Amino acid sequence: MEAIVRVAVHLGCFALALYAMQALNYEKLIRSGRVVQAQLLYLLVAMCIALLSAQFLLNLVIKIHV
């Protein structure tokens, strides 16, 4: 049960990170012909933000619960 909650929190944070990153206008930073690399960078940054925020939330809940 705990694993399901952890996965749900991580997926939720990933969805929120992708949603929040849509506010960025990163097209000005992309070099011509480097679209795939820019998309990969976009996903990696979203995953990093999601991982950090999910770990923060899970640790916060654990600290409060104990």
Secondary structure, DSSP 8 states (H G I E B T S, - for coil): -HHHHHHHHHHHHHHHHHHHHTT--GGGG--TT-HHHHHHHHHHHHHHHHHHHHHHHHHHHHHHH-
